[in-house]
Amino acid sequence: MNDNDTTIARLRAQVQGFIDERDWRQYHNPKNLSMSIAIEAAELMEHFQWMRTDELGEVREDPAAMQEIRDEVADILWYILSFANAMEFDLADALDSKMVKTRAKYPVERYKGRYK
C-alpha cells in the first residue's frame, strides 16, 4: 500500500474493519477520538521537544527515530480516520472546504514568503 494507489475510503474502511472486528465502536465516540488525536500529536511532539532547529535534519538519518515518528503519525491518522467515520463526514470535502477559506484568508499576493 502507498499514497499514490490508496484512497481515503480504503483507509477509512481498513480502520473501521479493525474497530468492528474488536467491537470497539462503543468506545470510539467523538470525545474519546478527539482526545486520542491530541494525545498522539503530543507523542509526536515529544520526539522533537528538546531538539535544536539545526538538529532536525539528523532525524531523517536515524532509522529507529524515523520508525517511531512514522508510528506516531500513523496513530494520528488512524484516529483522524476513525473520527471522520464516527462523525460521518467526508475528509476530502472537509479539507477542500477549509482550503477555500484559507486561500481567502491568506492570498498569495499578500502572504507569499511571509507569515504575517
Stockholm file with secondary structure:
# STOCKHOLM 1.0

chainA/1-116         MNDNDTTIARLRAQVQGFIDERDWRQYHNPKNLSMSIAIEAAELMEHFQWMRTDELGEVREDPAAMQEIRDEVADILWYILSFANAMEFDLADALDSKMVKTRAKYPVERYKGRYK
#=GR chainA/1-116 SS CCTTTCCHHHHHHHHHHHHHHTTCGGGCCHHHHHHHHHHHHHHHHHTTTTCCGGGHHHHTTCHHHHHHHHHHHHHHHHHHHHHHHHHTCCHHHHHHHHHHHHHHHSCHHHHTTCCC
#=GC SS_cons         CCTTTCCHHHHHHHHHHHHHHTTCGGGCCHHHHHHHHHHHHHHHHHTTTTCCGGGHHHHTTCHHHHHHHHHHHHHHHHHHHHHHHHHTCCHHHHHHHHHHHHHHHSCHHHHTTCCC
//
